Amino acid sequence: MYEDKTLICKDCNQEFVFTAGEQEFYAEKGFVNEPQRCKACRQAKKNNTMFEAVCDDCGGVAKVPFKPREDKPVYCSACFEKRKNEA
């Protein structure tokens, strides 16, 4: 049903393949728009929007996609998963 498509990244203007499997995943999730960026540019954008904080559980570095507030706890990925699994 789906076929690989070649798209142009809006950041680096390089071609990238939007695979049939990725298209199927997008459809299953209800996404209606095709990706605008290649994987490298998506990762770079994601890294640029991450904030560092101190994990309230282990004291390690936590990288989170939101600006931490002092009135809310912040957890690193490992502690977040541990707390989620305990709930």
C-alpha positions as CSV (number, residue, x, y, z in Angstrom):
1,M,0.0,0.0,0.0
2,Y,2.8,2.5,0.9
3,E,5.9,3.1,-1.2
4,D,9.1,4.9,-0.2
5,K,9.0,8.6,-1.0
6,T,11.9,10.9,-1.5
7,L,11.4,14.2,0.3
8,I,13.6,17.4,0.7
9,C,14.6,18.5,4.2
10,K,13.4,22.1,4.9
11,D,16.6,22.8,7.0
12,C,19.5,21.3,5.0
13,N,17.8,20.9,1.6
14,Q,19.1,17.4,1.3
15,E,16.9,14.5,0.0
16,F,15.8,11.9,2.5
17,V,13.6,8.8,2.2
18,F,10.2,8.6,3.9
19,T,10.0,4.9,4.0
20,A,6.8,2.8,3.5
21,G,7.2,1.6,7.1
22,E,7.4,5.2,8.4
23,Q,4.4,6.2,6.4
24,E,2.4,3.3,7.9
25,F,3.6,4.3,11.4
26,Y,2.5,7.9,10.7
27,A,-0.9,6.7,9.5
28,E,-1.4,4.5,12.6
29,K,-0.6,7.5,14.9
30,G,-3.1,9.7,12.9
31,F,-0.4,12.0,11.6
32,V,-1.5,13.8,8.5
33,N,1.6,15.7,7.5
34,E,4.8,14.2,6.1
35,P,8.0,14.9,7.9
36,Q,9.6,18.2,7.0
37,R,13.2,17.4,8.2
38,C,15.6,14.5,7.7
39,K,16.5,12.4,10.7
40,A,19.7,14.3,11.4
41,C,18.0,17.7,11.3
42,R,15.1,16.4,13.5
43,Q,17.7,15.2,16.0
44,A,19.6,18.5,15.9
45,K,16.4,20.4,16.5
46,K,15.4,18.2,19.4
47,N,18.8,18.6,21.0
48,N,18.5,22.4,20.7
49,T,15.2,22.4,22.6
50,M,16.4,20.3,25.6
51,F,17.0,21.8,29.0
52,E,19.4,20.4,31.7
53,A,18.3,20.1,35.3
54,V,19.3,18.1,38.4
55,C,17.3,14.9,38.8
56,D,15.2,15.1,42.0
57,D,15.6,11.4,42.6
58,C,19.3,10.5,41.9
59,G,20.9,13.9,41.6
60,G,22.2,13.2,38.1
61,V,21.8,15.3,35.0
62,A,18.3,15.3,33.5
63,K,17.8,16.5,30.0
64,V,14.1,17.4,29.5
65,P,12.2,19.0,26.6
66,F,10.7,21.7,28.8
67,K,12.0,24.5,30.9
68,P,12.1,23.1,34.5
69,R,10.2,25.0,37.2
70,E,11.3,25.1,40.8
71,D,7.9,24.0,42.1
72,K,7.8,20.8,40.1
73,P,10.2,17.8,40.4
74,V,12.3,16.8,37.4
75,Y,13.6,13.3,36.8
76,C,16.3,11.9,34.5
77,S,15.1,9.3,32.0
78,A,16.1,6.3,34.1
79,C,14.4,7.6,37.3
80,F,11.3,8.7,35.3
81,E,11.0,5.2,33.8
82,K,11.5,3.6,37.3
83,R,8.8,5.8,38.8
84,K,6.4,5.2,35.9
85,N,6.8,1.4,36.3
86,E,6.2,1.6,40.0
87,A,3.0,3.4,39.6
